[in-house]
Amino acid sequence: MSRDSTLKESIHRQLVECQEKGYAKPATRGELDEADLKRVWYLPLGAVVNPKKPGKVRLIWDAAATVDGISLNSLLLKGPDQLTSLPAVLSRFRQFTRSIEKPTVYFMNVATFGSSCSPASAQYVKNKNAGEFAERYPQASQAIVHNHYVDDYLDSFQTVEEALRVSQEVKMIHSEGGFLLRNWLSNTVRVIEGMGEINASDTKSLALDKGSACERVLGMLWNTTDDVLCYSTQLKDEVQALLDDNERPTKRQMLRCLMSFFDPLGLLSSVLVHGRILLQDVWRAGTQWDAQVDDNIWERWIKWIDAVKKINQIRISRCYFRKATLRSYKDLQLHIFVDASELAYSAVAYFRIVKTDKTSECALVAAKAKVAPLKPLSILRLELQAALLGARLMQCVIESHTVAVTKRYLWSDSSTVLAWIRADHRRYKQYVACRIGEILTLTDAKEWRWVPTKSNPADSATKWGNGPSFEATSYWFRGPEFLHCAEEEWPRPRSMHLTAAVEEELRPCHSHRAATVSEAIIDYQRFSKWERLLRTMAYVCRFIENL
C-alpha cells in the first residue's frame, strides 16, 4: 500500500471519529441555503506528521490560510491571554517535596550475594567452620576445605564404610554452621540411604537425557549405575537445530554451539578444538556475526557436526583404575604428551600404574588444546608452545591430586624442541629462551623423551586426519600402546634426534675489531675531494692486507 493511500485512510478515519464523538456534523441543505454567504468560510484541512511519533497523523484546520489576501484569523479577534506561563508552572512544581516515610533498618544475619567480596566471605566462613572441628574430625574438615567447589562437595573413597562415615561428618559439620547439605548422590545405594536420601528413586533428577541414570555433577554427567562419566548432545533448541538439520550456520550460531559444550577437564579436546579452528577461520575471513559462512567452511562444519553427534557414545570411567586403592597408586607414573601443527597445539596427560601381575594400566586424566594464534608462527615455535603447555598441565595435575606421582615423563615428537630443552637456553632468542626457562622451572630436562608421531595421542587434537575416534580402546582415551608394555619396549630416540646441531632461533653474536695507528698513513690534506680520499685509502688498506 502506498504512503498516499495510507495517509488518506488515516484522515478519513479521524473525520469519522470526529462525527461519532460529536465534534462535527454534516451541514444540511437548508442550513446552507439560510446562511449569509458573506459570513461563510471554508477551513482547509491539513495533516501533520511528527517524525518522533511515526505512524501518528494529526488533523489541523488551517485558519491562517488566505484567499485573496484574507484569512479567517484576520477577521477574528485574538481575545485575552489566559494561558498560565510555562516558567510559573515549572517553578511551582519545584516548591515542595513529597512526604517521605522513614525507612526501616535491618541487620543481615546471613551472608548476602552480589557483592564483590561475597565469594571470598562465603569460602572463609565455610573453612573457618570446618577448622573448628579439625581436631575431632580431621578427614571431614580437610574434605570441606579441599573437596568443595562453592557449595558442591565431591569426594571418592576406598570403602563404603569410609565414604559413609566421612560424608556424615561433613554433613554434621556444615549443619553446625547453619549450612544444609542435601541431594546426595553416590554409586552405592547404602551411602545414599545412610545420608537420609531414603527414597533415592523419588529424588529430583538433574539429568539432561530423560530416562537415563546420568546426574549433573559440577556440569559433568555422571552415570551412577555404571560409575562412568558421559556427555549429552541434548542442547538448547536453537543450538540443537544446528546439530539436527545441518543448516548453514552464521558466525554467531557457530560460537553459540561451541560454547554449549562444557568440558572442564579437556577430555573432549580432540573434538572441540577442531570446532574452534573452524571459528577462527571464519573470523579470519572477516565474516559478519549474522552472515552465513561460505561453502568451504560449511562442508568442514558438517563433518565436525557429524563427529559431535557421537560424543554421547563416550563412556569414561569415573575412577581412573577399577578397584583402585592406595597400594595401586604406590608407583604412580604421570605421562604428558605434546604436539603442534600449524592450526593448533595440545597436551594430554595419563596416569599409569603397574599391577601385581606385572601388567600395566593407563587412564586419561586431563587434556588442553589451543588454536594457533592469528599471527603466523613457525611449527618449531608452536611445538615449543605445546611443550610449555604440557609442563603447565603436568604441574596442574600434580597439584590437583592427593596421590603422589613417583615418576614423570614428558613426550614430544619434535627433536628440535628436545634439543633446545637440553641445551643452554641463553644461547637462543628471547622467545625461545623465556619459554625454555619456564619449562625447566617446572620440569627436569631428563624427564623429556622423544616419541614417534604415530604413537603420540596429542596428535589427535592438532590434526583432523580421519576424524576423532570415540572408541574406549582408542589411544586418546587409553593411551599409546607402548605404555601398556614394559619400559624396555618404549620408544628410544635415534642418536640423530638429539645430537644434531640445532641452529634455529640462535641468538646472533656480534664482534667488533678496532685498530689504532700512531701516525696517519695518508696525508688527507692533499685531497680536495672525499671520494678520491676514500678510494685511495681503500687501495692502501688492501695493499697492506695483501702484504
C-alpha positions as CSV (number, residue, x, y, z in Angstrom):
1,M,0.0,0.0,0.0
2,S,1.4,3.4,-1.0
3,R,2.1,6.2,1.5
4,D,-0.6,8.5,0.0
5,S,-3.3,5.8,0.3
6,T,-2.3,5.2,3.9
7,L,-2.4,8.9,4.8
8,K,-5.9,9.2,3.1
9,E,-7.3,6.3,5.1
10,S,-5.9,7.8,8.3
11,I,-7.5,11.2,7.6
12,H,-10.8,9.6,6.7
13,R,-10.8,7.5,9.9
14,Q,-10.2,10.6,12.1
15,L,-13.0,12.5,10.4
16,V,-15.4,9.6,11.1
17,E,-14.3,9.6,14.8
18,C,-15.0,13.4,15.0
19,Q,-18.5,12.8,13.9
20,E,-19.0,9.9,16.2
21,K,-17.8,11.9,19.2
22,G,-20.0,14.8,18.3
23,Y,-17.1,17.2,17.4
24,A,-18.6,17.9,14.0
25,K,-21.8,17.1,12.0
26,P,-22.7,17.3,8.3
27,A,-24.4,20.6,7.2
28,T,-27.8,20.2,5.8
29,R,-29.0,21.7,2.6
30,G,-31.4,24.0,4.4
31,E,-28.7,25.3,6.8
32,L,-26.5,26.2,3.8
33,D,-29.4,28.0,2.0
34,E,-30.2,30.1,5.0
35,A,-26.6,31.1,5.8
36,D,-25.2,34.5,4.9
37,L,-22.6,33.9,2.2
38,K,-20.6,36.9,3.4
39,R,-20.2,35.1,6.8
40,V,-19.3,31.7,5.5
41,W,-15.7,30.5,5.5
42,Y,-14.4,27.1,4.4
43,L,-11.5,25.9,6.5
44,P,-8.8,23.9,4.6
45,L,-8.0,20.6,6.2
46,G,-4.3,19.7,6.8
47,A,-2.4,16.7,8.2
48,V,0.7,17.0,10.4
49,V,3.2,14.1,11.0
50,N,5.7,14.2,13.8
51,P,9.0,12.3,13.0
52,K,9.3,11.4,16.7
53,K,5.9,9.7,16.6
54,P,6.0,7.6,13.4
55,G,2.6,6.4,12.2
56,K,0.6,9.1,14.0
57,V,-1.2,11.6,11.8
58,R,-2.8,14.7,13.5
59,L,-5.5,16.8,11.7
60,I,-5.4,20.6,11.7
61,W,-7.9,23.2,10.5
62,D,-5.7,25.9,8.9
63,A,-7.4,29.3,9.9
64,A,-4.3,31.1,8.6
65,A,-4.8,30.1,5.0
66,T,-5.6,33.2,2.9
67,V,-7.9,33.7,-0.1
68,D,-7.4,37.0,-2.0
69,G,-5.2,38.1,1.0
70,I,-7.9,37.4,3.6
71,S,-7.8,34.6,6.2
72,L,-10.2,33.6,8.9
73,N,-7.7,34.7,11.5
74,S,-7.6,38.2,10.0
75,L,-11.3,38.6,10.6
76,L,-11.3,37.2,14.2
77,L,-10.3,39.0,17.4
78,K,-7.5,37.3,19.3
79,G,-9.0,37.7,22.8
80,P,-7.2,37.9,26.2
81,D,-4.3,35.7,27.0
82,Q,-5.5,33.3,29.7
83,L,-2.7,30.7,29.4
84,T,-0.6,30.3,32.5
85,S,3.1,30.8,31.7
86,L,5.3,27.7,31.5
87,P,8.0,29.0,33.8
88,A,5.4,29.7,36.5
89,V,4.0,26.1,36.3
90,L,7.5,24.6,36.4
91,S,8.5,26.9,39.4
92,R,5.6,25.8,41.5
93,F,6.3,22.2,40.5
94,R,9.7,22.5,42.3
95,Q,8.5,24.3,45.5
96,F,7.8,21.4,47.9
97,T,8.8,17.8,48.4
98,R,6.6,14.8,48.9
99,S,6.2,13.1,52.2
100,I,8.9,10.5,52.8
101,E,8.4,7.5,55.1
102,K,11.3,6.8,57.5
103,P,13.0,3.6,56.3
104,T,13.2,0.5,58.5
105,V,16.8,-0.6,59.1
106,Y,17.7,-4.3,59.2
107,F,20.8,-6.2,60.2
108,M,21.7,-9.2,58.0
109,N,22.4,-12.4,59.9
110,V,23.5,-14.4,56.9
111,A,25.9,-13.8,54.0
112,T,24.5,-11.8,51.1
113,F,25.3,-12.5,47.4
114,G,26.0,-9.9,44.8
115,S,28.9,-8.1,46.5
116,S,32.5,-8.4,45.1
117,C,33.6,-9.9,48.4
118,S,30.7,-12.4,48.7
119,P,32.6,-15.4,47.2
120,A,35.6,-14.9,49.4
121,S,33.5,-14.3,52.5
122,A,31.4,-17.4,51.9
123,Q,34.5,-19.6,51.5
124,Y,36.2,-18.0,54.6
125,V,33.1,-18.8,56.7
126,K,32.9,-22.4,55.3
127,N,36.6,-23.1,56.0
128,K,36.5,-21.4,59.4
129,N,33.6,-23.5,60.5
130,A,35.5,-26.6,59.3
131,G,38.6,-25.6,61.2
132,E,36.7,-25.6,64.5
133,F,36.1,-29.4,64.0
134,A,39.6,-30.2,62.7
135,E,40.8,-32.0,65.9
136,R,37.7,-34.2,66.2
137,Y,37.0,-34.9,62.5
138,P,40.3,-34.2,60.7
139,Q,39.4,-36.1,57.5
140,A,36.0,-34.4,57.2
141,S,37.5,-31.0,57.9
142,Q,40.1,-31.4,55.1
143,A,37.3,-32.6,52.8
144,I,35.3,-29.4,53.4
145,V,38.4,-27.2,52.7
146,H,39.8,-29.0,49.7
147,N,37.0,-31.0,48.1
148,H,34.3,-28.4,47.8
149,Y,33.6,-26.2,44.8
150,V,31.4,-23.4,46.0
151,D,28.6,-25.3,47.7
152,D,29.1,-28.7,46.0
153,Y,31.0,-31.5,47.7
154,L,32.7,-34.2,45.6
155,D,34.9,-37.0,47.0
156,S,35.9,-40.6,46.5
157,F,36.8,-43.3,49.0
158,Q,38.4,-46.7,49.1
159,T,35.5,-48.4,51.0
160,V,31.8,-47.8,51.5
161,E,32.3,-47.6,55.3
162,E,34.8,-44.7,54.9
163,A,32.5,-42.9,52.4
164,L,29.5,-43.1,54.7
165,R,31.5,-42.0,57.8
166,V,33.2,-39.0,56.3
167,S,30.0,-37.9,54.4
168,Q,28.0,-38.0,57.7
169,E,30.7,-36.0,59.4
170,V,30.8,-33.4,56.6
171,K,27.0,-33.0,56.8
172,M,27.1,-32.6,60.6
173,I,29.9,-30.0,60.5
174,H,28.0,-28.0,57.9
175,S,24.8,-28.2,59.9
176,E,26.7,-26.8,63.0
177,G,27.4,-23.7,60.9
178,G,23.9,-23.4,59.6
179,F,24.5,-25.0,56.2
180,L,22.3,-27.8,55.0
181,L,24.0,-30.2,52.6
182,R,21.4,-32.2,50.7
183,N,20.7,-34.0,47.4
184,W,23.4,-36.6,48.0
185,L,24.4,-38.9,45.1
186,S,26.6,-42.0,45.1
187,N,27.3,-45.1,43.1
188,T,26.3,-47.1,46.2
189,V,22.7,-47.2,47.5
190,R,23.9,-47.8,51.0
191,V,25.6,-44.4,51.1
192,I,22.5,-42.6,49.8
193,E,20.3,-44.3,52.4
194,G,22.8,-43.6,55.1
195,M,22.7,-39.9,54.2
196,G,19.0,-39.7,54.6
197,E,18.1,-40.0,50.9
198,I,15.9,-43.0,51.6
199,N,13.7,-42.8,48.6
200,A,16.5,-42.3,46.1
201,S,14.3,-43.0,43.2
202,D,12.0,-40.1,44.1
203,T,14.7,-37.5,44.2
204,K,14.7,-34.9,41.5
205,S,16.8,-35.9,38.5
206,L,19.1,-33.3,37.2
207,A,19.9,-35.3,34.0
208,L,19.5,-33.8,30.6
209,D,18.7,-37.1,28.9
210,K,15.3,-38.1,30.3
211,G,15.2,-41.8,31.2
212,S,18.9,-42.1,31.7
213,A,20.7,-42.7,35.0
214,C,23.0,-39.7,34.5
215,E,23.1,-36.9,37.0
216,R,24.7,-33.5,36.9
217,V,28.0,-33.2,38.9
218,L,29.6,-29.8,38.5
219,G,28.5,-29.6,34.9
220,M,29.6,-33.2,34.1
221,L,27.2,-36.1,33.6
222,W,27.8,-39.0,36.0
223,N,26.1,-42.3,35.4
224,T,25.9,-43.6,39.0
225,T,24.8,-47.1,37.9
226,D,27.8,-47.8,35.7
227,D,30.0,-45.3,37.5
228,V,31.1,-43.6,34.3
229,L,31.3,-40.0,33.1
230,C,29.4,-39.3,29.9
231,Y,28.3,-36.5,27.7
232,S,25.0,-35.4,26.2
233,T,24.1,-33.8,22.9
234,Q,20.7,-32.6,24.1
235,L,21.2,-28.8,23.9
236,K,19.1,-25.7,23.7
237,D,16.5,-25.7,20.9
238,E,18.3,-23.1,18.8
239,V,21.6,-25.0,19.1
240,Q,20.0,-28.4,18.7
241,A,18.7,-27.3,15.3
242,L,22.3,-26.8,14.1
243,L,23.0,-30.4,15.0
244,D,19.9,-32.0,13.7
245,D,19.1,-30.0,10.5
246,N,22.7,-29.4,9.1
247,E,21.7,-25.9,8.2
248,R,24.3,-23.4,7.0
249,P,25.3,-21.6,10.2
250,T,26.2,-18.0,10.9
251,K,29.3,-17.0,12.9
252,R,27.1,-16.2,15.9
253,Q,25.4,-19.6,15.7
254,M,28.8,-21.4,15.4
255,L,30.0,-19.6,18.6
256,R,26.8,-20.5,20.4
257,C,27.2,-24.1,19.5
258,L,30.8,-24.3,20.6
259,M,30.1,-22.6,23.9
260,S,27.3,-25.1,24.7
261,F,29.7,-27.9,25.4
262,F,31.2,-28.0,28.9
263,D,34.5,-29.8,29.2
264,P,36.5,-28.6,32.2
265,L,39.0,-31.5,32.1
266,G,39.5,-31.2,28.4
267,L,38.5,-34.9,27.8
268,L,36.8,-33.8,24.5
269,S,39.7,-31.6,23.3
270,S,40.3,-33.9,20.4
271,V,36.9,-32.9,19.1
272,L,36.1,-29.4,20.3
273,V,39.4,-27.9,19.3
274,H,38.6,-28.5,15.6
275,G,35.4,-26.5,16.1
276,R,37.4,-23.6,17.4
277,I,39.7,-23.9,14.4
278,L,36.7,-23.5,12.2
279,L,35.5,-20.5,14.1
280,Q,39.0,-18.9,13.8
281,D,38.9,-19.4,10.0
282,V,35.5,-17.7,9.9
283,W,36.9,-14.8,12.0
284,R,40.0,-14.6,9.8
285,A,37.7,-14.4,6.7
286,G,36.0,-11.3,8.1
287,T,32.5,-12.8,8.1
288,Q,29.9,-10.7,9.9
289,W,28.2,-12.1,13.0
290,D,24.8,-12.8,11.3
291,A,26.2,-13.7,7.9
292,Q,26.2,-17.3,6.8
293,V,29.6,-19.0,6.3
294,D,31.0,-19.8,2.9
295,D,30.8,-23.3,1.2
296,N,34.3,-24.4,2.3
297,I,33.6,-23.7,6.0
298,W,30.1,-25.2,5.7
299,E,31.5,-28.5,4.3
300,R,34.0,-28.7,7.2
301,W,31.3,-27.7,9.7
302,I,29.1,-30.6,8.6
303,K,32.0,-33.1,9.1
304,W,32.6,-31.6,12.6
305,I,28.9,-31.8,13.5
306,D,28.8,-35.4,12.4
307,A,31.6,-36.1,14.9
308,V,30.0,-34.1,17.7
309,K,26.8,-36.1,17.4
310,K,28.7,-39.2,18.5
311,I,30.0,-37.8,21.8
312,N,27.0,-39.3,23.6
313,Q,28.7,-42.6,23.0
314,I,31.7,-41.7,25.1
315,R,31.9,-43.5,28.5
316,I,34.9,-42.7,30.7
317,S,35.4,-44.5,33.9
318,R,34.9,-42.1,36.9
319,C,37.7,-43.8,38.8
320,Y,41.0,-43.8,37.0
321,F,41.5,-47.5,37.8
322,R,38.8,-50.0,38.8
323,K,39.2,-51.2,42.4
324,A,41.9,-48.7,42.9
325,T,43.5,-48.5,46.4
326,L,46.4,-46.6,47.9
327,R,48.5,-49.6,47.1
328,S,47.5,-49.3,43.5
329,Y,49.0,-45.7,43.4
330,K,52.2,-46.7,45.1
331,D,54.3,-46.4,41.9
332,L,52.1,-43.9,40.0
333,Q,53.5,-42.5,36.8
334,L,52.4,-39.4,35.0
335,H,52.9,-39.2,31.3
336,I,52.4,-36.0,29.3
337,F,52.2,-35.9,25.5
338,V,52.5,-32.7,23.5
339,D,52.1,-31.9,19.8
340,A,51.6,-29.0,17.5
341,S,50.5,-28.2,13.9
342,E,50.0,-25.0,12.0
343,L,46.4,-25.0,13.3
344,A,46.6,-25.9,17.0
345,Y,48.8,-27.2,19.8
346,S,47.9,-29.6,22.6
347,A,48.9,-31.6,25.6
348,V,47.3,-34.6,27.1
349,A,48.0,-36.3,30.5
350,Y,47.8,-40.0,31.5
351,F,48.2,-41.9,34.8
352,R,50.0,-45.3,34.5
353,I,50.3,-48.0,37.2
354,V,51.9,-51.4,37.2
355,K,49.7,-54.0,38.8
356,T,50.9,-57.0,40.9
357,D,50.7,-59.3,37.9
358,K,53.2,-57.0,36.1
359,T,50.6,-55.8,33.6
360,S,50.1,-52.0,33.3
361,E,47.0,-49.9,33.0
362,C,46.6,-46.3,31.8
363,A,43.9,-43.7,32.3
364,L,43.2,-40.4,30.6
365,V,43.5,-37.6,33.3
366,A,43.1,-34.3,31.5
367,A,44.0,-32.5,28.3
368,K,44.4,-29.0,27.0
369,A,44.3,-27.8,23.4
370,K,44.6,-24.3,21.9
371,V,44.3,-22.9,18.4
372,A,47.3,-21.4,16.9
373,P,47.4,-17.6,17.1
374,L,46.2,-15.5,14.2
375,K,49.7,-14.1,13.7
376,P,51.6,-16.9,12.0
377,L,54.2,-18.8,14.0
378,S,56.7,-21.4,12.8
379,I,56.0,-25.0,13.5
380,L,59.0,-25.1,15.8
381,R,57.7,-22.3,17.9
382,L,54.3,-23.9,18.1
383,E,55.9,-27.2,19.2
384,L,57.7,-25.1,21.9
385,Q,54.3,-23.7,22.9
386,A,53.0,-27.2,23.2
387,A,55.9,-28.3,25.4
388,L,55.2,-25.3,27.7
389,L,51.5,-26.2,27.7
390,G,52.4,-29.7,28.7
391,A,54.7,-28.6,31.5
392,R,51.9,-26.4,32.9
393,L,49.4,-29.2,32.6
394,M,51.7,-31.6,34.5
395,Q,52.0,-29.1,37.3
396,C,48.2,-28.6,37.4
397,V,47.6,-32.4,37.5
398,I,50.1,-32.9,40.4
399,E,48.6,-30.1,42.4
400,S,45.0,-31.3,41.9
401,H,45.5,-34.9,43.3
402,T,46.3,-36.2,46.7
403,V,48.0,-39.3,45.4
404,A,51.8,-38.8,44.9
405,V,53.3,-39.1,41.5
406,T,56.6,-41.1,41.7
407,K,57.8,-40.7,38.1
408,R,57.1,-38.1,35.5
409,Y,57.6,-38.4,31.7
410,L,57.0,-35.8,29.1
411,W,56.9,-36.8,25.4
412,S,57.3,-34.8,22.3
413,D,57.9,-35.8,18.6
414,S,59.9,-32.6,18.0
415,S,63.6,-33.4,18.2
416,T,64.4,-29.7,17.9
417,V,62.4,-28.8,21.0
418,L,64.0,-31.6,22.9
419,A,67.5,-30.3,21.9
420,W,66.5,-26.8,23.0
421,I,65.5,-28.1,26.4
422,R,68.8,-30.0,26.8
423,A,70.9,-27.0,25.5
424,D,71.9,-23.8,27.2
425,H,68.7,-21.7,26.7
426,R,70.6,-18.4,27.0
427,R,72.1,-19.1,23.5
428,Y,68.7,-18.7,21.9
429,K,66.5,-15.7,21.1
430,Q,64.3,-14.3,23.7
431,Y,61.1,-16.0,22.5
432,V,62.7,-19.5,22.9
433,A,64.9,-18.6,25.9
434,C,62.0,-17.4,28.1
435,R,59.8,-20.4,27.3
436,I,62.6,-22.9,27.8
437,G,63.3,-21.2,31.1
438,E,59.8,-21.7,32.4
439,I,59.8,-25.4,31.1
440,L,63.0,-26.1,33.0
441,T,61.5,-24.4,36.1
442,L,58.5,-26.8,36.1
443,T,60.3,-29.9,34.8
444,D,63.7,-31.5,34.5
445,A,65.4,-31.9,31.2
446,K,65.9,-35.6,31.9
447,E,62.1,-36.1,32.1
448,W,61.7,-35.2,28.4
449,R,61.6,-38.0,25.8
450,W,61.1,-38.5,22.1
451,V,58.0,-40.3,20.8
452,P,57.1,-41.1,17.1
453,T,54.3,-39.1,15.7
454,K,52.1,-42.2,15.1
455,S,52.3,-43.0,18.8
456,N,51.6,-39.5,20.1
457,P,47.9,-39.2,21.2
458,A,48.2,-35.4,21.4
459,D,48.3,-35.6,17.6
460,S,44.5,-36.2,17.6
461,A,43.9,-32.7,18.9
462,T,46.1,-31.0,16.3
463,K,45.2,-32.8,13.1
464,W,41.9,-33.9,11.8
465,G,43.1,-36.9,9.8
466,N,40.2,-39.4,9.6
467,G,38.4,-37.6,12.4
468,P,38.4,-38.3,16.1
469,S,37.7,-41.7,17.5
470,F,35.2,-42.3,20.3
471,E,36.1,-45.9,21.0
472,A,37.2,-46.7,24.5
473,T,40.2,-48.6,23.1
474,S,41.4,-45.6,21.1
475,Y,44.8,-44.2,22.1
476,W,43.2,-40.9,23.0
477,F,41.3,-42.5,25.9
478,R,43.5,-45.5,26.6
479,G,47.0,-44.0,26.0
480,P,49.5,-45.2,23.4
481,E,50.1,-48.9,23.0
482,F,53.7,-48.8,24.3
483,L,52.6,-47.6,27.7
484,H,50.9,-51.0,28.2
485,C,54.2,-52.7,27.6
486,A,57.4,-52.9,29.7
487,E,59.6,-49.9,29.8
488,E,62.3,-51.7,27.8
489,E,59.9,-51.6,24.8
490,W,59.3,-47.8,25.0
491,P,60.5,-45.7,22.0
492,R,64.2,-44.9,22.0
493,P,65.4,-41.8,20.2
494,R,67.9,-42.4,17.4
495,S,71.2,-40.6,18.0
496,M,70.5,-38.1,15.2
497,H,67.4,-36.8,17.0
498,L,69.3,-35.3,20.0
499,T,72.9,-34.9,18.8
500,A,72.3,-33.0,15.6
501,A,73.3,-29.3,15.8
502,V,70.3,-27.1,16.4
503,E,70.9,-23.7,14.8
504,E,67.2,-22.5,14.7
505,E,66.5,-19.5,16.9
506,L,70.1,-19.0,17.9
507,R,70.8,-15.6,19.3
508,P,73.1,-13.5,17.0
509,C,76.6,-12.8,18.2
510,H,78.2,-9.5,17.2
511,S,82.0,-8.9,17.3
512,H,83.9,-5.7,16.7
513,R,87.6,-5.2,15.9
514,A,89.4,-1.9,16.2
515,A,92.9,-0.9,15.1
516,T,94.9,2.1,16.3
517,V,97.8,3.6,14.3
518,S,100.3,6.1,15.7
519,E,100.6,8.2,12.6
520,A,98.5,8.9,9.5
521,I,99.1,6.6,6.6
522,I,98.0,9.2,4.1
523,D,98.2,12.9,4.3
524,Y,94.5,13.7,3.9
525,Q,95.2,17.4,3.5
526,R,96.5,16.7,0.0
527,F,93.0,15.6,-1.2
528,S,90.3,18.1,-2.2
529,K,87.5,15.5,-2.7
530,W,86.2,13.0,-0.1
531,E,85.5,10.3,-2.8
532,R,89.1,10.4,-4.0
533,L,90.5,10.2,-0.5
534,L,88.2,7.2,0.3
535,R,89.2,5.3,-2.8
536,T,92.9,5.9,-2.3
537,M,92.6,4.8,1.4
538,A,90.9,1.6,0.2
539,Y,93.7,0.8,-2.2
540,V,96.3,1.4,0.6
541,C,94.4,-0.8,3.1
542,R,94.1,-3.6,0.5
543,F,97.8,-3.4,-0.3
544,I,98.7,-3.7,3.4
545,E,96.3,-6.6,3.8
546,N,98.0,-8.4,0.9
547,L,101.4,-7.9,2.4
